[in-house]
Amino acid sequence: MSVNLQNCSPSQTMTLAQFKKIKDREAAIQKLERIAISNLENCLRLLKHSVAHDIRFFRFSSKLIPLANHEELSDWNYMMPLKEALTDIRNFLEREEMRVDFHPDHFVVFTSKKADILNQSIKTLSMHEALLRGMGVPRQNRCVIHVGGAYEDKEKSLEQFIHNWGFVPTKIQEMIMLENDDTTFTLHDTLYLCEKLSIPLVFDYHHHLAHYAQEDWKGEWDRVINTWKHSNLALKMHISSPRDEKDFRAHADYIDVDMFMRFLNEIKGSVDQIDCMIEAKKKDNALFRLVEELQSKAEVEMIDQASFKIH
């Protein structure tokens, strides 16, 4: 998303209640399709805006297609009307060197014992896989998810994840990256799954500090790097900063450059490249301010408007 582009939301939506208010079902579906096409057209605008500022890492909204997986619209072939809009994105991505991915919402859960929850999670990820295919993006390591719920027994939930993984189709397994969270599953927990199931780990430094600061992330950093050894992509991490001490878990408007630099100086030289996904309320303005502040750091050498080397 961008705070600079007007009328450019990639997450315009329609509730089931709004859908049902339209008496003509075909007209209601056509409206859903218009919204989805508009979301994809806005994604293309956002991609162009990003490239103009040398931003080469972009997260697609997971709300591109409203009601896509709702049981009351199981007969809706939502991919057909999106073909042209997806092809436009595909053509753009073929011209530009850009990493794109998704972060499906918290309803994607692999720790539940309930088959319907697992099946719905797979269904949601299948939609993401279809979108990636439509955009011509290789599906490998393009969807980051959290481990899921602990259901009052974290150890059993970790084993349930492993059990459920066996029911997940290979093409969905190939898409997944796992992220440590800020309430339940620590870096150590997430590494356990990533190493056992050969899943890349997306390290969220803010999440770690929010709940597990006593855990030694530095001692685990080589293990994090190692989870990416089978991926064709550079190691990915999330960067965000706490809103304040009282509301430490919440994302701030901008990135605390000193907090970011402390982390980077700890891991400097350990990998050739890290792709950082910013999670901040001010979206692209957070990146623009961060770049301005990085330029004043002696150890930072800017490559372009959104990438740098650290010495």
N, C-alpha and C positions, 0 to 999 in steps of 0.2 A: 504494500500500500504506500501511497505518497501523500504527504500533507501539502504538496505543491501543485499537483494536478487537480483541476476542478472536475466534478462529475465523472470520477474515474474509479468508482468502487468495483472491485472484482467479486464482491460478496453480496450483491443485491439478492434479495430473497423473496419468498412467498410462503406463508404458513399454510398448513393444511386447512385451517378454518377459512382463510381467504380463497383457497382453491375451491372449497365446497360451496362458497357463496356464488360462484359463477355456475349458473344452472346448466349451461351447455358444456358438457365435459370436454368436447373437442376444442372448444374455444379456450377453456381453462388450460388445457395441455399446450395449446399454441402460445398462450401467455407465458407459461413456464419456459418454453423453448426460447421465446424472445428474451427473457431475463438471462437465461444461460448464455445465449449468443452475445448479449451485451456485456456480460461478465468476461467472456473470452476476448471480446474486442478491447475492453478496458485493460486486460492483461497485456495485450500487444502494445497498447499505449504506454503502459508501465515499463515494459521491456525496453521500448525505444528510449524512454526517459532515462532508464538505468544506464544503457549503453552510452548515451550522450554524456554521462558523468563517470564513465569507465567502471561502473558497477557491474561485475561479472558473476554475481551470485544472487539468485533470485528465488524466493519461496512463493509458489503458487498458493492461492487460497484453496482450502478444501471445501469451500462453499460455492463452487462454480456452478453446480447444477442443483437448484432447489428441489427438495423432495425426491431426489434421484433414487434412493433406496427405500422409500416408504412402501409398506405392504399394499397400500391402497392404490399405488401406481405401478404395480408389478408388471402390467401389460405395456408400459410405456418404454419404447425403444429410444432412449434419450440421446444415444450417440449419433444416430442418423442425421438429425437436423444440425448437428454441431460440426459436421465434416468440413465445411468451408472455412469456418472460423479457426478450427484446429489446424487446418492446412496452412493458413496464413501465419500462425505461430511457428509451425514446423519450418516454413520457408525462411522465416526470420532467424530461427535458431541455427539453421544450416549455414547462414551467412555470417553469423556472429559467434565468437567463442564465448560461450556462457554456460555456467552450471546452474541447473534448475532442480528444485525438488519440492516435496510436499511435507506438511506436518499434520497428518490427520488428527482429529480431536480426541478427547479423552474417552469417547465411547468405544474406541478400538481397544479391546481388552483381551489379552491371551492368558490371564491368570484365573479366569472364572471356571467353575465346574459346570456351569450351565451351557448346554449345547447351543441354545438359541442365541446366547450372547456371543459365543465363539463364531457361530455361523453369520451373525450380523456383522461382526468385525471383518470376517473374510469378504463378505459382500461389499462392505465399504471400501476395503483395500482393492477389490476387483475393479471398482469404479475408477480408482486412482490409476490402476494399471492400464485401463482402457484409455484414459486421458493421456497418459504418457505415450502409449502406442500411437494415438491419433496425432500427437505432436512430434512423433519420430524420435522420442527421447529414450535411450536405453534404460530399462527399468532397474538395473542393478544399483542398489543403495540410494534410492530416491525418496523413500518415505521414512521419516524419523517418528518413532512412537515411544511412549513411556512404557515401563514394564507392566503397569496396571495396578489393580487393587490388591491389598494384602489380605483382606477378609479375616482379620484378627489373627492370622498365622503366616508371618512373612516367609518362613522356611518352606512351608507346604505350598504357598503360592508360587514360589520360585520353581518348585518341582512340578506344579500344575502347568506352569508356562511351558516347561520342557515337554510334558505329556501332550499338551495341546498343539505344540509345534509340529508334531507328527501328523496332525490332521490338516495342516496348512499347505495348500498347493505350492509346488516348487517355485512357480513364477511369482507368487506372493512372497515367499521366503526371501527370494533374491532381492526384493525391493527394500527390505527392512534394515533400518539402523535403530539402535536403542540409546535412549538418553537417560542419564541419572536424574532423579527428581529431587524435589526440595522438602518432601514430607515423609516418604516411606523407603524407597529403594535407593540405597547409597551407591556411590561409585563402585565400592567393593561388591555389592550385590549384583549390580549391572554387569560388571566384568565377569562375574561367575557365569552368567547366561551367555554373554558375548563369546567367551572363550570356549564354552561347551558346545555352542551351536554355530560358531563361525559367523558372528554378526558384528559389524563395525560399531564401535561405541562413539557417540557424540557427547563430548564432555561439556557440561554446563557448569562453569566455575561459580557463578552466582548461586545456583542451586546447591552446590556443595557447601559454600560458605553459609548458606541460610540454615542448614540443619546439621551438617556433619563436619564443621570446621576442625573438630578434634581428630578427624581421620587424616592420615598422611596421603594426600593426593599425589605429592611429588614422588613418593615411593612407588606409586602405581602407574606413573606416567608412561614408562616404557611398555607396560602391559596395554595401556590405551593405544599407543602407537601400533603395537603388534596386531591389534584387532583389525587394522586396515590393510594388512599385508596381502590379502586376496582381492582387494578392491582396486579398480582402475582410477579411482578418484582420490584426491588429496584428503587428508584427515580433516574432518569438519568439527567445529565447536560452536557453541552459542555464547555470545557475550551480551550481558545486561548488567545493570547496576541496581542496587536496592533503592527504593523510593526514599526511605529514611530509616533510622535505627528502630523506630517503633513498628514500621511496616516494612520489615527487611525483605520479605519474600516478593513484594510487589515490584514491578519494573518501573524504573525511573523514566522521566521524559528523555533523558540523554544518557550517554555513557561516561562513567567516571574514568577519565584517561589515566589517572595515576593507578587506580585499581587494575586496569587493563595492562599497563606497563609492568606492574609488579609481577603479574602472571607471565607475561612474555619474556621478561628477563630471567625468570626461573627456568623456562623451557627452551631458551635461545640455543639454536644449533642442533636441537634434537631431531628436527625434521626439516625437509627442504621447503615445504609449503603447508600452511594451514588456511583453510577457507572459513572465515568467521561470519556467522549469521547474527546480525544485530537484532536484539529484541528490545525495543524501546518505544515509548508512547509517541515520540515525535518522528518515528519512521525515518524517512530519508534525511530529514533535517538533523537527526541524531548522528547519522554518518557524516554529514557535511561539517558539523561542529567538531566531531572527533578528529577528522582529517586536519582541520585548522589547528587543533591542539597538539596533534602528533607532530606537526611540522616544527614545533618549537623544541622538540626533544632531540638532544644531540646524537643519540644512538639510532635515530630514525632517518632513513633515506627514502623519500617518496619515489615511487615508480610511475604512478599516474594519479588521477584524482581519487582513487579508492583502493590503491594497493601500495604496500611499502615493504622495504627490507629493514631488518633490525640488526645492528652491528654490536 
